[in-house]
Amino acid sequence: MNESARGFPAFPAGRRGGRGFARSWWGKAWIQALEDAALDSEALRNGRKYAFTGRVGSITVSPGHLFAPVHGEGEIHRTTLTLQPLTARQWDRFLDQVAARAGHIAALLRRDMPHDLVAAAEDVGVPLLPGMGDLDPSCDCEDWGHPCRHAAALAYQAAWLVDEDPFLLLLMRGLGEQDFLAALQQRGAEGAREGGGAGEPIRAAVAARDAYAARPGPLPADPELPDAPGEMPTVADGPELEFAALRLLARDAAERAFELLCAALVPAGGQGMTGEAASGDEASGDPAPLLDLADLGERADALRLAARHDDPDAHRRLRAAHDRPADFERGVAAWRYGGPRGFEVFDSPWRPNRTELARANTEFQEVWADDPEAGRAFAVSRNRWTDAGGGRQLRYGRDGRWYPYEERGGVWWPSGRPDRDPASALDHL
């Protein structure tokens, strides 16, 4: 059942494992376990120096043992670290625990040892990492430290081996990688049989190239696009159901699903995109990405619903529930003209960096090349160019487009589609 010993060439002098000596989670955990169990801090410091200066020879890892010749002061010492192997009963408990979790199985079969495997083992009373008294050093030197500097050097370099292959921990505990995975696969097959064939045996991972080459055949043709999103059936209002609100949400979900389907099936530049999915820059041809509703807060989503659906009752309800009802109509207008980016420009003033501001100023001044005096009527503050006397304003968006606003009763209102050309944006007022 046990895998044969594995040998590793000596590490060259000058090898470093990073600020914490080891670099991987498993290597660092090994070092922590070693240092927690050590009784001689001076021996640990000397052991680190020996490890760094290449005094440890080739290392042999076998079930329950680490062995290496370590160069001392003028002589070579035979140094061994013993780690108590797990019993057959412990291996059974541990394998049962691992086989019960699909995530652990998948990770292990692709040669990735999850960090929480330590906790899973501890849950069934099985130690993976060495604990107090588990790592027993043996050396033919006359150093009485526990461990001696030679054993400490071997233990530190073992962390570098664990960095590269954490499955060595299983071999030290008595079961090599191949034997461990075979036992795990056997449990998967037994689980499938006990389930009456409903399950499948655990299979090792295969290269993506091989899996793709073995596919059964070409995928079926894409389905034809529907003409429009559908409507939900009529449902009567009840004491716990307001049909109008439910119908609005169902219609919104259907329209978004339709847009996602169009985006997946219509080639670039094709027809069929509607609403915010097509509210990109018409002048430049840049499409806006489909909106991820998970990125919206309740306030922004309420504006989106009101802007997309011409339903007076829903509009009134959304406005009443809004945390800023006085700004609700302006927010709806911002969304209708510019989608989520238009709402961002309406809701969040920002300060362009020096390069962006210089580029925006250059674009803006080109509008007034024939009438510089008219251009000087606009005052610049953050991302806003405002002609207070003329009741006009342009807001520069993070997407590089200009959003037109006009003054109504002392309040600035979104008043037209955005454009990458400030002159065109002003024409939309």
C-alpha positions in Angstrom: 0.0 0.0 0.0 2.9 2.4 0.7 4.7 4.2 -2.0 8.4 3.7 -2.3 10.8 6.4 -1.1 11.5 9.5 -3.2 14.9 11.2 -3.6 15.6 14.9 -4.2 18.9 16.5 -5.2 20.7 18.9 -2.8 19.6 22.5 -2.9 22.4 24.8 -4.0 23.8 27.4 -1.7 22.0 30.8 -1.7 18.5 29.3 -2.2 15.9 31.6 -0.5 12.4 30.9 0.2 11.1 34.5 0.5 10.5 36.6 3.5 8.9 33.8 5.5 11.5 31.2 4.3 8.9 29.2 2.4 6.6 30.7 -0.2 3.5 28.5 -0.4 0.8 28.1 2.2 1.8 24.5 2.9 5.5 25.3 3.1 4.8 28.1 5.6 2.5 25.8 7.6 5.3 23.2 7.8 7.8 25.9 9.1 5.2 27.1 11.6 4.7 23.6 12.9 8.5 23.1 13.1 9.2 26.3 15.0 6.2 25.8 17.4 7.6 22.3 18.4 11.3 23.3 18.7 12.9 23.7 22.1 16.1 25.3 21.0 15.8 28.6 19.2 19.5 29.0 18.7 19.6 25.6 16.9 16.8 26.9 14.6 18.8 30.0 13.7 21.9 27.9 12.9 19.7 25.4 11.0 18.4 28.2 8.8 22.0 29.3 8.0 23.0 25.7 7.2 19.9 25.4 4.9 20.7 28.7 3.1 24.4 27.8 2.6 23.8 24.5 1.0 25.1 22.2 3.7 22.3 19.7 3.3 22.9 16.9 0.8 20.3 15.0 -1.2 17.1 14.4 0.7 15.2 11.1 0.8 11.5 11.2 1.7 9.9 7.9 2.7 6.8 6.9 4.8 7.5 8.3 8.2 11.1 9.5 7.5 13.2 12.4 6.1 16.9 11.6 5.7 19.9 13.6 4.4 23.6 13.9 5.0 24.4 17.3 6.5 27.8 18.9 6.3 28.9 20.1 9.8 32.3 21.6 10.8 34.6 19.3 8.9 32.5 16.2 8.9 29.2 14.8 7.5 26.4 13.8 9.8 23.7 11.3 9.1 20.5 13.2 10.0 16.9 11.8 10.1 13.6 13.3 11.0 10.8 10.8 11.9 7.1 11.7 11.6 4.7 9.2 13.0 2.7 7.5 10.1 -1.1 7.4 10.3 -2.7 4.1 11.2 -5.0 2.2 8.8 -8.0 3.4 10.8 -6.8 7.0 10.7 -6.4 6.8 6.9 -9.9 5.3 6.5 -11.4 8.2 8.5 -9.5 10.8 6.6 -10.3 9.3 3.2 -14.0 9.1 4.1 -13.9 12.7 5.1 -12.2 13.8 1.9 -14.5 11.7 -0.3 -17.6 13.3 1.2 -16.6 16.7 -0.2 -16.7 17.1 -4.0 -14.5 20.2 -3.9 -11.7 18.4 -2.1 -12.0 15.5 -4.6 -11.8 17.7 -7.7 -8.9 19.7 -6.3 -6.9 16.6 -5.3 -7.4 14.9 -8.6 -5.8 17.9 -10.4 -2.9 17.7 -7.9 -4.0 20.7 -5.8 -4.1 20.2 -2.1 -6.7 22.6 -0.5 -5.6 24.4 2.6 -8.7 23.4 4.5 -7.7 19.8 4.2 -5.8 20.2 7.5 -9.0 21.3 9.2 -11.0 18.4 7.6 -8.4 15.9 8.9 -8.5 17.4 12.4 -12.3 17.1 12.4 -11.8 13.3 12.4 -8.8 13.3 14.7 -6.2 12.9 12.0 -3.0 15.1 12.0 -1.4 16.1 8.7 1.1 18.7 9.8 3.5 17.7 12.6 2.4 18.7 16.0 4.3 19.0 19.3 6.5 15.9 19.7 5.5 14.5 16.2 8.8 15.4 14.5 11.5 13.4 16.1 15.1 14.4 15.1 18.0 12.0 15.1 21.6 12.9 14.2 25.0 11.3 14.9 26.5 14.7 16.0 27.2 15.7 19.6 24.8 18.6 19.6 22.1 18.0 22.4 19.7 20.6 21.0 16.2 19.6 20.1 16.5 19.7 17.2 20.2 20.0 16.5 21.3 22.5 13.9 21.7 19.7 11.3 18.2 18.3 11.8 16.9 21.9 11.8 18.6 22.5 8.5 17.0 19.4 7.0 13.5 20.4 8.4 13.8 23.9 6.9 14.8 22.5 3.5 11.9 20.1 3.7 9.7 23.2 3.6 11.1 23.9 0.1 10.1 20.4 -1.0 6.6 20.9 0.4 6.4 24.2 -1.5 6.8 22.3 -4.7 4.8 19.2 -3.8 2.5 19.3 -0.7 1.6 15.6 -1.5 4.9 14.8 0.2 3.2 15.4 3.5 0.9 12.4 2.8 4.0 10.3 1.9 5.6 11.3 5.2 2.4 10.2 7.0 2.7 6.8 5.3 0.7 7.0 2.0 2.1 8.3 -1.3 0.3 10.4 -3.8 -0.7 7.6 -6.2 -1.8 5.3 -3.4 -3.8 8.1 -1.9 -5.6 9.0 -5.1 -6.3 5.3 -5.9 -7.9 4.9 -2.5 -9.9 8.0 -3.1 -11.1 6.8 -6.5 -12.1 3.4 -5.0 -14.3 5.2 -2.5 -15.9 7.1 -5.4 -16.6 3.9 -7.3 -18.1 2.3 -4.2 -20.3 5.3 -3.6 -21.6 5.0 -7.1 -22.5 1.3 -6.7 -24.2 1.9 -3.4 -26.3 4.6 -5.0 -27.7 2.1 -7.5 -25.5 3.4 -10.3 -26.9 6.9 -10.0 -23.4 8.3 -9.4 -20.1 8.0 -11.4 -16.7 6.8 -10.2 -14.2 9.5 -9.5 -12.0 10.0 -12.6 -8.7 11.7 -12.8 -8.5 15.0 -14.6 -7.6 15.1 -18.3 -6.0 17.7 -20.5 -8.4 20.2 -22.0 -7.0 19.4 -25.5 -7.8 15.7 -25.1 -11.3 16.4 -23.7 -12.0 18.7 -26.6 -10.7 16.2 -29.2 -13.0 13.5 -27.8 -16.2 15.5 -28.0 -19.1 13.6 -29.6 -19.7 16.0 -32.5 -20.5 19.6 -33.5 -22.9 21.6 -31.4 -26.4 22.1 -32.7 -27.2 25.2 -34.7 -28.2 28.3 -32.7 -32.0 28.7 -32.4 -33.8 31.4 -34.3 -34.3 34.7 -32.5 -37.8 35.4 -31.4 -39.4 38.6 -32.7 -39.8 40.1 -29.3 -39.8 39.2 -25.6 -43.0 37.5 -24.5 -45.7 38.6 -22.0 -46.6 36.8 -18.8 -50.1 35.4 -18.5 -52.8 37.4 -16.7 -52.9 36.8 -12.9 -55.6 38.1 -10.7 -54.6 40.4 -7.8 -54.9 38.9 -4.4 -54.4 39.9 -0.7 -50.6 39.2 -0.9 -50.0 39.9 -4.6 -50.1 43.1 -6.6 -50.3 42.0 -10.2 -49.2 45.4 -11.7 -45.9 45.3 -9.8 -45.4 41.6 -10.6 -46.2 42.2 -14.3 -43.6 45.1 -14.4 -40.9 42.9 -13.0 -41.7 40.0 -15.3 -41.7 42.2 -18.3 -38.4 43.7 -17.3 -36.8 40.2 -16.8 -38.2 39.1 -20.2 -36.7 42.1 -22.0 -33.3 41.7 -20.4 -33.3 38.0 -21.2 -34.2 38.9 -24.8 -31.3 41.3 -24.9 -28.9 38.7 -23.6 -30.1 36.3 -26.2 -29.6 38.9 -28.9 -26.1 39.6 -27.7 -25.3 35.9 -27.8 -26.8 35.1 -31.2 -26.6 38.3 -33.3 -23.2 38.8 -34.9 -21.3 42.0 -34.2 -23.0 44.9 -36.0 -26.2 43.0 -36.5 -29.7 44.1 -35.7 -31.9 43.2 -32.8 -30.4 45.1 -29.9 -32.8 47.3 -28.0 -32.9 49.5 -24.9 -29.9 50.0 -22.7 -28.1 47.1 -24.4 -27.9 49.3 -27.5 -27.5 52.7 -25.8 -23.8 53.0 -26.8 -22.2 55.9 -28.6 -24.0 56.2 -31.9 -21.5 58.6 -33.3 -18.5 56.3 -32.7 -20.3 52.9 -32.9 -19.1 51.9 -29.4 -21.7 49.7 -27.8 -22.5 49.9 -24.1 -22.0 46.6 -22.3 -25.1 44.7 -21.0 -25.7 45.9 -17.5 -25.1 43.7 -14.6 -27.9 44.4 -12.1 -25.8 43.1 -9.3 -23.7 46.3 -9.6 -26.7 48.5 -9.0 -28.1 49.8 -5.7 -31.8 50.0 -5.1 -32.0 53.7 -6.0 -30.3 53.3 -9.4 -32.4 50.2 -10.2 -35.6 52.1 -9.4 -34.5 54.8 -11.9 -33.7 52.1 -14.5 -37.1 50.5 -14.1 -38.9 53.9 -14.4 -36.8 54.9 -17.4 -37.3 51.6 -19.3 -41.1 51.1 -18.7 -43.8 53.5 -19.5 -46.1 52.6 -16.7 -47.5 55.7 -14.8 -48.6 53.6 -11.7 -45.2 51.9 -11.4 -43.5 55.3 -12.0 -45.5 56.8 -9.1 -44.7 53.9 -6.8 -41.0 53.9 -7.5 -40.8 57.7 -7.0 -42.6 57.4 -3.6 -40.2 54.7 -2.4 -37.1 56.6 -3.6 -34.7 58.0 -1.0 -34.4 61.2 -3.0 -37.8 61.8 -4.6 -37.0 65.4 -5.5 -34.2 64.2 -7.8 -36.2 61.2 -9.1 -37.4 62.7 -12.4 -34.0 64.1 -13.3 -32.4 60.7 -12.5 -35.0 59.0 -14.8 -34.2 61.5 -17.6 -30.4 60.9 -17.1 -31.0 57.2 -17.5 -33.2 57.5 -20.5 -30.6 59.6 -22.3 -27.4 57.8 -21.3 -28.2 54.5 -19.5 -26.1 53.6 -16.5 -23.3 55.9 -17.7 -25.7 58.8 -17.9 -26.9 58.1 -14.4 -23.3 58.0 -13.2 -22.6 61.4 -14.7 -25.8 62.8 -13.1 -25.2 61.3 -9.7 -21.4 61.5 -9.2 -19.3 64.5 -10.1 -15.6 63.6 -10.5 -12.3 65.3 -11.2 -10.5 64.2 -14.3 -6.7 63.8 -14.0 -4.4 66.2 -15.6 -4.1 64.3 -18.9 -7.9 63.7 -19.2 -8.6 67.3 -18.3 -6.1 68.6 -21.0 -7.7 66.4 -23.6 -11.2 67.4 -22.7 -10.3 71.1 -22.7 -8.7 70.7 -26.2 -11.9 69.1 -27.5 -14.0 71.8 -25.9 -11.9 74.8 -27.2 -12.0 73.4 -30.8 -15.8 74.0 -30.7 -15.1 77.8 -30.3 -12.2 78.1 -32.6 -14.1 80.7 -34.6 -15.6 82.5 -31.6 -13.2 82.2 -28.6 -15.2 84.8 -26.6 -18.3 82.5 -26.6 -16.2 79.6 -25.3 -14.9 81.8 -22.4 -18.5 82.1 -21.1 -18.2 78.5 -19.8 -16.7 78.1 -16.3 -15.0 74.8 -15.6 -15.5 73.0 -12.3 -14.4 69.3 -11.9 -16.0 67.5 -14.9 -18.6 70.3 -15.7 -18.3 73.1 -18.3 -21.1 75.6 -17.4 -22.5 78.6 -19.2 -24.6 80.0 -16.4 -25.9 83.0 -18.4 -26.9 80.8 -21.3 -28.4 78.1 -19.2 -26.2 75.4 -20.8 -23.9 72.8 -19.3 -21.8 69.9 -20.6 -20.7 67.2 -18.2 -17.7 65.1 -19.2 -18.1 61.4 -18.5 -15.6 58.8 -17.5 -16.4 57.1 -20.8 -15.0 60.1 -22.8 -18.5 61.4 -23.9 -20.1 64.8 -23.3 -23.5 64.9 -21.6 -25.7 68.0 -22.3 -27.7 69.7 -19.5 -29.9 72.7 -19.4 -31.1 74.9 -16.5 -34.8 74.8 -15.5 -35.9 76.8 -12.6 -32.4 76.9 -11.1 -31.8 73.2 -11.4 -29.7 71.4 -14.1 -31.6 68.8 -16.1 -30.3 66.1 -18.5 -31.5 67.3 -21.9 -30.1 65.2 -24.7 -28.1 62.2 -25.9 -24.3 62.2 -25.0 -21.7 62.5 -27.8 -17.9 62.2 -28.1 -18.0 65.6 -29.9 -18.9 68.5 -27.5 -20.4 70.5 -30.4 -22.8 67.7 -31.3 -23.7 67.3 -27.6 -24.6 71.0 -27.4 -26.7 70.5 -30.6 -28.8 67.9 -28.7 -30.1 70.6 -26.3 
